[in-house]
Amino acid sequence: MTAIIGYLFEGGVFVAADTRRIFEVDRNKYRTEVSKKFEGIITRKIHKLTDNIAIAIAGNASEFGPLQELQWLITNDMDKDTIKSLITKVFQKYSSANTINQMLLFGMNDGNSFMVHIDEYLTMTEMSSKSIKGIPEESFELIAKHKSSGSAYMGILRLDIWAKISFNEIINNLLPELAVKLQGIQDPEMTKSSVAYPIDMALIRNDGKGFTWRGINNQENSEDVYDQFKIGVDMDLEDDDDKIFRI
């Protein structure tokens, strides 16, 4: 599993994703510590395609083949519609192997921000401005929408703060609930291990600066961020690097 959330607004788009990819090792190795049998490796889920367009892919390692082919075919001058056509063409070749995962294509096109949800059938849905999208679980989107309203202060939403608070909710509360619901289908420890820090964040704004990348290494570093954000706004302590995430 992967967690990806995106926020489309006028003049920009922001996407955050976890970096956890897990695989099951020899059960006997962790016979006495079953919770550790799923070893995690850091894997990037957000991939730059051009100077103004990127793609975030949920799922497992099977998307590496089509993703690499897609990156080979894309040139920096390609627009959104051309890239959408290439995504369909490339990923359809792999569909028989059941390797299509949900994706978010996002960026700037002709001065306008965009975010496109691509489902497992390669159906593409253009998101409208002020849209929030979470994949691959609908519950991720519900949390992200709820946290967007709960993370704003004095009319200001800082997108990196919103992402941290959303991921904390997903990891701390939602995954344990999903583990219970899916225990007949998937090992509960695997479910609880399937989303984790570090998280990557990418912001693209119509400001001529291109991508802004930000990451956070662990959950401890993301705690109490909302209170710190409020103090920073109240006392005007935020620096320019932080203010770029304000909307």
Buried (B, 14 or more C-beta within 10 A) or exposed (E): BBBBBBBBBEBBBBBBBBBBBBEEEEEEEBEEEEEEBBEBEEBEBBBBBBEBBBBBBBBBEBBEBBBEBBEEBBEEEBEBEEBBEBBEBBBEEBEEEEBBBBBBBBBBBEEEBBBBBBBBEBEBEEBEEEBBBBBBBEBBBEBBBBBBEEBBBEEBBBBBBBBBBBBBBBBEEBBEEBBEEBEEEBBBBBBBBBBBBBBBBBBBBBEEEBBBEBEBEEBEEBEEBBEEBBEBBEEEEBEEEBEBBBB
